Amino acid sequence: MVLLDLTKPKFAPRTNVPALVANTATGDDVETVLVDGELLMHEGEVSTMDGEAVQARAEAAVDRFAAESGWSVGPGGADPPGALRTAADLPKRGPTRLLARLARQRIEDALGR
């Protein structure tokens, strides 16, 4: 169950609430979330995960990706390597390498590195 805050001006007038929710609501409007009787979010605060830890893992994953792929990644976006470099690196990026890298990343994440 998802409870939304419909008191915001963007939900006025409340003449067709299902259409308003479908066309206007965003994640910022979510107040409370219950799943299988478990309270996952209350008053906009997620209670089932550590947001800072998730953010740190995501940033570490982006850093690993940039280091391994050669992409320049920053606040303005990403700048992939040129087609010639990508083609030259294809033998290094096969399915076996990808699976090994994903396995290593999962182990590092499990160990908290």
N, C-alpha and C positions, 0 to 999 in steps of 0.2 A: 504494500500500500504506500502510495506517495501522497503526502499532504503538501499543497501549495499555498503560498501567501497570495491571496487574491485581493488584498487591500490596496495594492499599488495602483496608481492612476492609470497605468497602461491597460488594466482590466476593466476600465469603465467605458461605457455602461455595461453592466452585467446582464445583457439580454439573451445571449446565447453562450453560456459558460463552456460547453464542450468545444465550440468553435474558437472561443477566446483562448482556451488552454492549448488546443492544437496549433493555433496560428501565432500565439503571442508568448506563451510560457517558455522559459529557458531554465537551465540548471540553477541560476541564481534565485529563482522563485521557489525552489524546493525547501521546505521547512523541516519535514520529518519523513523518514523512510523506514518502513517495517517490512521484513522478509521472514516468512515462516515464524512469526511471533518474535523475532529478534530485532531490536531497535538498532538500526545501522547509522542513522543520522537523526539528531534532535536539535531544533533551533539552529539549523544550518551547520552544525558541527558534526563531522564524521567521527563515530566512536569506535569503529572496528579496525582502524589502521592508523599508523603514524605518518601523517602527511609529510613531515620533514624527512623521514627515512625514505619514503617513496620518491621524493624529489631528489634526494642525494643519489639513489640508485639510478634514476633516469639520467641525471647529469653525468654520472660515471659511465653509463652505457653510451651516451653521445660522445664522450671523450675517447672511449675505446674504439667506437666506430670511426671517428676521425683519424685516430692514430693508425688503425689497420687498413683503412680504405684510401687514405691520402686526400680525403675531402677537407676543404677548409670550412669549418662550421663555426658560426658566431651568431650574435643577436640579430643580425640583419638577414640571416638565412644561411644557405650552404652553397659552396662553389665546387661542383664535382670536377674531378680530373678530366682532361680531354679524352677524346675517343681513342687516340693513338695509345695513350698510357693505359687506358682501360683494356684495350685489345691485347697489349703486351702483358698485362697482369692476369689475363684469363686463366692460364694454367695454374696460377696460385689461388684462384677463387672457385675451384670446382666443388661439387657437392660434398666430397669427403672433407675438404677443408672447412666448409660451412658447418657441417655437422660437428666436427671436432671443436670448432670455435664456440658453437652454441653449448656443447657439453661443458667445455671449460668455463664459460661464463656462468652456467647454472651452478657449477661447483663453487666458483668464487663467490657468487651471491649467497649460496647456502652457508659458506664459511664466514660471510660478512666482510669480505675484502673489497 
